[in-house]
Amino acid sequence: MGRGPYEKSGLLRETSIPPLARVHKTFEITYPFKDVKKGTASRRELLEDELTVSVVLWYLPFGEFDGNETVFFEQEKDLDLKTEWIWR
């Protein structure tokens, strides 16, 4: 199958992971909080203490979800935000 000029020109973003390469990505997850006033200062407090994060990596042979996709990594982790949370 031939490749069109849109793929040869480099206009598409490269999203593949090279073999045996470690890739580190940072994702920001918005989480509900409320601002609480204490005296003259305000402080953010979390509405929940625990968060469940699920990571799923898919292999898309043709670049889109069309029935040929395959899950090759899936992990779910519970985070206790009172001990692991850092406000930035």
N, CA, C and O atoms as CSV, one atom per row, in Angstrom:
chain,resi,resn,atom,element,x,y,z
A,1,MET,N,N,0.850,-1.171,0.000
A,1,MET,CA,C,0.000,0.000,0.000
A,1,MET,C,C,0.900,1.240,0.000
A,1,MET,O,O,1.823,1.341,0.809
A,2,GLY,N,N,0.638,2.150,-0.880
A,2,GLY,CA,C,1.436,3.360,-0.975
A,2,GLY,C,C,1.039,4.384,0.062
A,2,GLY,O,O,-0.091,4.379,0.551
A,3,ARG,N,N,1.945,5.241,0.392
A,3,ARG,CA,C,1.688,6.306,1.354
A,3,ARG,C,C,1.447,7.607,0.605
A,3,ARG,O,O,2.145,7.916,-0.360
A,4,GLY,N,N,0.472,8.354,1.048
A,4,GLY,CA,C,0.137,9.597,0.388
A,4,GLY,C,C,1.059,10.730,0.798
A,4,GLY,O,O,1.849,10.582,1.730
A,5,PRO,N,N,0.968,11.858,0.112
A,5,PRO,CA,C,1.840,12.997,0.426
A,5,PRO,C,C,1.596,13.576,1.813
A,5,PRO,O,O,2.489,14.200,2.387
A,6,TYR,N,N,0.392,13.377,2.360
A,6,TYR,CA,C,0.119,13.895,3.698
A,6,TYR,C,C,0.944,13.170,4.749
A,6,TYR,O,O,1.250,13.756,5.787
A,7,GLU,N,N,1.314,11.915,4.516
A,7,GLU,CA,C,2.160,11.177,5.452
A,7,GLU,C,C,3.644,11.437,5.188
A,7,GLU,O,O,4.436,11.426,6.131
A,8,LYS,N,N,4.033,11.666,3.967
A,8,LYS,CA,C,5.432,11.889,3.625
A,8,LYS,C,C,5.904,13.288,4.004
A,8,LYS,O,O,7.093,13.492,4.249
A,9,SER,N,N,4.995,14.247,4.055
A,9,SER,CA,C,5.394,15.630,4.309
A,9,SER,C,C,5.647,15.924,5.783
A,9,SER,O,O,6.164,16.990,6.116
A,10,GLY,N,N,5.295,15.008,6.661
A,10,GLY,CA,C,5.526,15.212,8.079
A,10,GLY,C,C,4.469,16.073,8.741
A,10,GLY,O,O,4.704,16.618,9.820
A,11,LEU,N,N,3.307,16.207,8.113
A,11,LEU,CA,C,2.248,17.017,8.700
A,11,LEU,C,C,1.489,16.282,9.796
A,11,LEU,O,O,0.783,16.902,10.592
A,12,LEU,N,N,1.633,14.962,9.839
A,12,LEU,CA,C,0.983,14.184,10.883
A,12,LEU,C,C,1.895,14.091,12.100
A,12,LEU,O,O,3.115,13.996,11.970
A,13,ARG,N,N,1.296,14.121,13.266
A,13,ARG,CA,C,2.065,14.030,14.504
A,13,ARG,C,C,2.490,12.592,14.748
A,13,ARG,O,O,1.697,11.669,14.567
A,14,GLU,N,N,3.728,12.399,15.154
A,14,GLU,CA,C,4.241,11.069,15.453
A,14,GLU,C,C,3.778,10.661,16.846
A,14,GLU,O,O,4.103,11.331,17.826
A,15,THR,N,N,3.024,9.569,16.941
A,15,THR,CA,C,2.491,9.124,18.228
A,15,THR,C,C,2.965,7.725,18.604
A,15,THR,O,O,2.512,7.175,19.608
A,16,SER,N,N,3.857,7.143,17.828
A,16,SER,CA,C,4.302,5.788,18.122
A,16,SER,C,C,5.361,5.781,19.221
A,16,SER,O,O,6.014,6.792,19.480
A,17,ILE,N,N,5.518,4.632,19.856
A,17,ILE,CA,C,6.552,4.439,20.873
A,17,ILE,C,C,7.629,3.559,20.257
A,17,ILE,O,O,7.330,2.439,19.845
A,18,PRO,N,N,8.874,4.025,20.180
A,18,PRO,CA,C,9.940,3.205,19.591
A,18,PRO,C,C,10.178,1.938,20.410
A,18,PRO,O,O,9.958,1.947,21.622
A,19,PRO,N,N,10.618,0.857,19.785
A,19,PRO,CA,C,10.872,-0.391,20.518
A,19,PRO,C,C,11.914,-0.202,21.610
A,19,PRO,O,O,12.930,0.460,21.400
A,20,LEU,N,N,11.663,-0.776,22.758
A,20,LEU,CA,C,12.552,-0.768,23.924
A,20,LEU,C,C,12.878,0.631,24.437
A,20,LEU,O,O,13.860,0.805,25.160
A,21,ALA,N,N,12.088,1.613,24.084
A,21,ALA,CA,C,12.324,2.981,24.542
A,21,ALA,C,C,11.421,3.281,25.730
A,21,ALA,O,O,10.269,2.848,25.767
A,22,ARG,N,N,11.938,4.012,26.684
A,22,ARG,CA,C,11.137,4.458,27.819
A,22,ARG,C,C,10.575,5.829,27.489
A,22,ARG,O,O,11.305,6.740,27.098
A,23,VAL,N,N,9.292,5.958,27.650
A,23,VAL,CA,C,8.623,7.218,27.357
A,23,VAL,C,C,7.966,7.704,28.633
A,23,VAL,O,O,7.215,6.967,29.271
A,24,HIS,N,N,8.247,8.941,29.007
A,24,HIS,CA,C,7.677,9.520,30.216
A,24,HIS,C,C,6.739,10.651,29.799
A,24,HIS,O,O,7.169,11.624,29.180
A,25,LYS,N,N,5.467,10.520,30.137
A,25,LYS,CA,C,4.475,11.542,29.815
A,25,LYS,C,C,3.837,12.007,31.113
A,25,LYS,O,O,3.637,11.214,32.033
A,26,THR,N,N,3.520,13.282,31.186
A,26,THR,CA,C,2.839,13.844,32.342
A,26,THR,C,C,1.463,14.327,31.912
A,26,THR,O,O,1.333,15.101,30.964
A,27,PHE,N,N,0.447,13.866,32.614
A,27,PHE,CA,C,-0.916,14.269,32.334
A,27,PHE,C,C,-1.479,14.959,33.567
A,27,PHE,O,O,-1.262,14.508,34.692
A,28,GLU,N,N,-2.188,16.033,33.359
A,28,GLU,CA,C,-2.829,16.737,34.465
A,28,GLU,C,C,-4.297,16.333,34.519
A,28,GLU,O,O,-5.020,16.439,33.529
A,29,ILE,N,N,-4.719,15.877,35.671
A,29,ILE,CA,C,-6.093,15.442,35.871
A,29,ILE,C,C,-6.774,16.482,36.748
A,29,ILE,O,O,-6.352,16.716,37.880
A,30,THR,N,N,-7.819,17.102,36.231
A,30,THR,CA,C,-8.548,18.067,37.049
A,30,THR,C,C,-9.408,17.308,38.042
A,30,THR,O,O,-10.035,16.305,37.699
A,31,TYR,N,N,-9.432,17.783,39.247
A,31,TYR,CA,C,-10.147,17.091,40.309
A,31,TYR,C,C,-10.945,18.115,41.099
A,31,TYR,O,O,-10.439,19.201,41.382
A,32,PRO,N,N,-12.178,17.793,41.460
A,32,PRO,CA,C,-13.020,18.783,42.137
A,32,PRO,C,C,-12.491,19.173,43.518
A,32,PRO,O,O,-12.096,18.328,44.321
A,33,PHE,N,N,-12.499,20.468,43.759
A,33,PHE,CA,C,-12.064,21.004,45.046
A,33,PHE,C,C,-12.952,22.190,45.373
A,33,PHE,O,O,-13.723,22.659,44.535
A,34,LYS,N,N,-12.833,22.664,46.595
A,34,LYS,CA,C,-13.549,23.877,46.976
A,34,LYS,C,C,-12.585,24.796,47.701
A,34,LYS,O,O,-11.671,24.339,48.389
A,35,ASP,N,N,-12.796,26.088,47.543
A,35,ASP,CA,C,-11.994,27.088,48.241
A,35,ASP,C,C,-12.648,27.384,49.583
A,35,ASP,O,O,-13.827,27.733,49.648
A,36,VAL,N,N,-11.879,27.242,50.644
A,36,VAL,CA,C,-12.381,27.460,52.000
A,36,VAL,C,C,-11.649,28.661,52.574
A,36,VAL,O,O,-10.420,28.716,52.544
A,37,LYS,N,N,-12.398,29.619,53.096
A,37,LYS,CA,C,-11.776,30.796,53.702
A,37,LYS,C,C,-11.502,30.539,55.174
A,37,LYS,O,O,-12.369,30.088,55.922
A,38,LYS,N,N,-10.277,30.836,55.564
A,38,LYS,CA,C,-9.898,30.760,56.979
A,38,LYS,C,C,-9.281,32.094,57.327
A,38,LYS,O,O,-8.122,32.354,57.002
A,39,GLY,N,N,-10.034,32.924,57.974
A,39,GLY,CA,C,-9.553,34.268,58.284
A,39,GLY,C,C,-9.526,35.105,57.020
A,39,GLY,O,O,-10.546,35.258,56.348
A,40,THR,N,N,-8.366,35.645,56.695
A,40,THR,CA,C,-8.238,36.453,55.485
A,40,THR,C,C,-7.716,35.639,54.302
A,40,THR,O,O,-7.811,36.081,53.157
A,41,ALA,N,N,-7.175,34.472,54.567
A,41,ALA,CA,C,-6.622,33.639,53.498
A,41,ALA,C,C,-7.626,32.576,53.068
A,41,ALA,O,O,-8.469,32.148,53.856
A,42,SER,N,N,-7.528,32.161,51.825
A,42,SER,CA,C,-8.356,31.056,51.347
A,42,SER,C,C,-7.465,29.848,51.083
A,42,SER,O,O,-6.279,29.984,50.785
A,43,ARG,N,N,-8.057,28.670,51.198
A,43,ARG,CA,C,-7.315,27.431,51.070
A,43,ARG,C,C,-8.134,26.449,50.257
A,43,ARG,O,O,-9.357,26.417,50.391
A,44,ARG,N,N,-7.502,25.653,49.424
A,44,ARG,CA,C,-8.204,24.646,48.629
A,44,ARG,C,C,-8.267,23.332,49.388
A,44,ARG,O,O,-7.277,22.880,49.963
A,45,GLU,N,N,-9.450,22.728,49.379
A,45,GLU,CA,C,-9.621,21.416,49.984
A,45,GLU,C,C,-10.272,20.488,48.973
A,45,GLU,O,O,-11.164,20.893,48.227
A,46,LEU,N,N,-9.820,19.237,48.953
A,46,LEU,CA,C,-10.373,18.248,48.044
A,46,LEU,C,C,-11.756,17.813,48.506
A,46,LEU,O,O,-12.026,17.746,49.705
A,47,LEU,N,N,-12.638,17.515,47.540
A,47,LEU,CA,C,-13.971,17.035,47.889
A,47,LEU,C,C,-13.955,15.550,48.225
A,47,LEU,O,O,-14.785,15.091,49.009
A,48,GLU,N,N,-13.031,14.793,47.648
A,48,GLU,CA,C,-12.879,13.366,47.938
A,48,GLU,C,C,-11.426,13.099,48.319
A,48,GLU,O,O,-10.528,13.835,47.911
A,49,ASP,N,N,-11.194,12.039,49.105
A,49,ASP,CA,C,-9.843,11.710,49.549
A,49,ASP,C,C,-9.151,10.683,48.659
A,49,ASP,O,O,-7.926,10.569,48.695
A,50,GLU,N,N,-9.914,9.930,47.857
A,50,GLU,CA,C,-9.326,8.874,47.041
A,50,GLU,C,C,-9.684,9.079,45.577
A,50,GLU,O,O,-10.739,9.621,45.249
A,51,LEU,N,N,-8.791,8.638,44.710
A,51,LEU,CA,C,-8.981,8.766,43.271
A,51,LEU,C,C,-8.523,7.466,42.629
A,51,LEU,O,O,-7.469,6.936,42.982
A,52,THR,N,N,-9.304,6.949,41.692
A,52,THR,CA,C,-8.932,5.761,40.946
A,52,THR,C,C,-8.504,6.182,39.546
A,52,THR,O,O,-9.279,6.797,38.814
A,53,VAL,N,N,-7.266,5.850,39.175
A,53,VAL,CA,C,-6.718,6.209,37.877
A,53,VAL,C,C,-6.580,4.940,37.051
A,53,VAL,O,O,-6.030,3.942,37.516
A,54,SER,N,N,-7.080,4.987,35.832
A,54,SER,CA,C,-6.988,3.852,34.927
A,54,SER,C,C,-6.217,4.263,33.683
A,54,SER,O,O,-6.542,5.262,33.043
A,55,VAL,N,N,-5.181,3.477,33.340
A,55,VAL,CA,C,-4.358,3.745,32.162
A,55,VAL,C,C,-4.544,2.595,31.185
A,55,VAL,O,O,-4.369,1.430,31.543
A,56,VAL,N,N,-4.903,2.929,29.938
A,56,VAL,CA,C,-5.080,1.929,28.893
A,56,VAL,C,C,-4.291,2.376,27.669
A,56,VAL,O,O,-4.514,3.467,27.146
A,57,LEU,N,N,-3.370,1.532,27.214
A,57,LEU,CA,C,-2.616,1.798,25.992
A,57,LEU,C,C,-3.137,0.878,24.893
A,57,LEU,O,O,-3.213,-0.338,25.065
A,58,TRP,N,N,-3.491,1.477,23.767
A,58,TRP,CA,C,-4.075,0.750,22.642
A,58,TRP,C,C,-3.084,0.679,21.492
A,58,TRP,O,O,-2.271,1.584,21.303
A,59,TYR,N,N,-3.156,-0.401,20.724
A,59,TYR,CA,C,-2.473,-0.484,19.436
A,59,TYR,C,C,-3.531,-0.286,18.362
A,59,TYR,O,O,-4.477,-1.067,18.260
A,60,LEU,N,N,-3.367,0.763,17.561
A,60,LEU,CA,C,-4.291,1.068,16.483
A,60,LEU,C,C,-3.570,0.854,15.156
A,60,LEU,O,O,-2.843,1.742,14.710
A,61,PRO,N,N,-3.752,-0.305,14.510
A,61,PRO,CA,C,-2.984,-0.578,13.294
A,61,PRO,C,C,-3.279,0.379,12.144
A,61,PRO,O,O,-2.402,0.618,11.314
A,62,PHE,N,N,-4.478,0.928,12.073
A,62,PHE,CA,C,-4.817,1.836,10.988
A,62,PHE,C,C,-5.076,3.255,11.481
A,62,PHE,O,O,-5.628,4.072,10.744
A,63,GLY,N,N,-4.684,3.559,12.721
A,63,GLY,CA,C,-4.740,4.913,13.225
A,63,GLY,C,C,-6.068,5.347,13.801
A,63,GLY,O,O,-6.199,6.500,14.212
A,64,GLU,N,N,-7.057,4.474,13.847
A,64,GLU,CA,C,-8.353,4.849,14.422
A,64,GLU,C,C,-9.055,3.607,14.961
A,64,GLU,O,O,-8.724,2.479,14.598
A,65,PHE,N,N,-10.021,3.839,15.825
A,65,PHE,CA,C,-10.791,2.747,16.413
A,65,PHE,C,C,-11.833,2.277,15.394
A,65,PHE,O,O,-12.896,2.883,15.258
A,66,ASP,N,N,-11.519,1.198,14.687
A,66,ASP,CA,C,-12.437,0.687,13.670
A,66,ASP,C,C,-12.698,-0.807,13.818
A,66,ASP,O,O,-13.151,-1.446,12.868
A,67,GLY,N,N,-12.423,-1.376,14.983
A,67,GLY,CA,C,-12.649,-2.799,15.210
A,67,GLY,C,C,-11.371,-3.621,15.171
A,67,GLY,O,O,-11.392,-4.793,15.547
A,68,ASN,N,N,-10.255,-3.041,14.726
A,68,ASN,CA,C,-8.982,-3.760,14.656
A,68,ASN,C,C,-8.039,-3.375,15.789
A,68,ASN,O,O,-6.891,-3.819,15.802
A,69,GLU,N,N,-8.489,-2.567,16.733
A,69,GLU,CA,C,-7.624,-2.111,17.825
A,69,GLU,C,C,-7.387,-3.237,18.833
A,69,GLU,O,O,-8.190,-4.162,18.961
A,70,THR,N,N,-6.259,-3.130,19.543
A,70,THR,CA,C,-5.877,-4.136,20.531
A,70,THR,C,C,-5.331,-3.424,21.758
A,70,THR,O,O,-4.516,-2.510,21.641
A,71,VAL,N,N,-5.779,-3.844,22.933
A,71,VAL,CA,C,-5.234,-3.323,24.186
A,71,VAL,C,C,-3.976,-4.113,24.510
A,71,VAL,O,O,-4.028,-5.340,24.592
A,72,PHE,N,N,-2.825,-3.425,24.700
A,72,PHE,CA,C,-1.627,-4.165,25.063
A,72,PHE,C,C,-1.104,-3.791,26.444
A,72,PHE,O,O,-0.131,-4.387,26.905
A,73,PHE,N,N,-1.719,-2.827,27.116
A,73,PHE,CA,C,-1.362,-2.529,28.505
A,73,PHE,C,C,-2.563,-1.883,29.175
A,73,PHE,O,O,-3.184,-0.975,28.623
A,74,GLU,N,N,-2.881,-2.359,30.365
A,74,GLU,CA,C,-3.984,-1.776,31.127
A,74,GLU,C,C,-3.659,-1.909,32.608
A,74,GLU,O,O,-3.312,-2.992,33.080
A,75,GLN,N,N,-3.772,-0.807,33.336
A,75,GLN,CA,C,-3.498,-0.825,34.761
A,75,GLN,C,C,-4.409,0.168,35.457
A,75,GLN,O,O,-4.674,1.257,34.948
A,76,GLU,N,N,-4.878,-0.221,36.615
A,76,GLU,CA,C,-5.725,0.652,37.417
A,76,GLU,C,C,-5.090,0.798,38.794
A,76,GLU,O,O,-4.654,-0.187,39.391
A,77,LYS,N,N,-5.041,2.036,39.300
A,77,LYS,CA,C,-4.381,2.287,40.573
A,77,LYS,C,C,-5.239,3.224,41.407
A,77,LYS,O,O,-5.786,4.200,40.895
A,78,ASP,N,N,-5.353,2.923,42.684
A,78,ASP,CA,C,-6.057,3.790,43.629
A,78,ASP,C,C,-5.046,4.707,44.296
A,78,ASP,O,O,-4.013,4.253,44.788
A,79,LEU,N,N,-5.350,6.002,44.311
A,79,LEU,CA,C,-4.468,6.983,44.932
A,79,LEU,C,C,-5.138,7.571,46.155
A,79,LEU,O,O,-6.307,7.956,46.113
A,80,ASP,N,N,-4.391,7.637,47.245
A,80,ASP,CA,C,-4.859,8.306,48.447
A,80,ASP,C,C,-4.328,9.732,48.386
A,80,ASP,O,O,-3.139,9.968,48.596
A,81,LEU,N,N,-5.205,10.670,48.099
A,81,LEU,CA,C,-4.778,12.033,47.822
A,81,LEU,C,C,-4.321,12.797,49.064
A,81,LEU,O,O,-3.604,13.790,48.935
A,82,LYS,N,N,-4.705,12.377,50.226
A,82,LYS,CA,C,-4.265,13.072,51.434
A,82,LYS,C,C,-2.776,12.852,51.695
A,82,LYS,O,O,-2.127,13.702,52.302
A,83,THR,N,N,-2.227,11.721,51.243
A,83,THR,CA,C,-0.805,11.444,51.484
A,83,THR,C,C,0.047,11.672,50.244
A,83,THR,O,O,1.241,11.938,50.379
A,84,GLU,N,N,-0.525,11.580,49.019
A,84,GLU,CA,C,0.279,11.665,47.800
A,84,GLU,C,C,0.072,12.957,47.027
A,84,GLU,O,O,0.705,13.143,45.988
A,85,TRP,N,N,-0.783,13.854,47.487
A,85,TRP,CA,C,-1.168,15.039,46.721
A,85,TRP,C,C,-0.237,16.202,46.990
A,85,TRP,O,O,0.114,16.472,48.139
A,86,ILE,N,N,0.170,16.902,45.919
A,86,ILE,CA,C,0.967,18.125,46.043
A,86,ILE,C,C,0.276,19.205,45.252
A,86,ILE,O,O,0.087,19.044,44.046
A,87,TRP,N,N,-0.111,20.301,45.879
A,87,TRP,CA,C,-0.735,21.422,45.159
A,87,TRP,C,C,0.334,22.205,44.440
A,87,TRP,O,O,1.380,22.514,45.012
A,88,ARG,N,N,0.080,22.524,43.196
A,88,ARG,CA,C,1.043,23.303,42.390
A,88,ARG,C,C,0.428,24.604,42.010
A,88,ARG,O,O,1.062,25.412,41.332
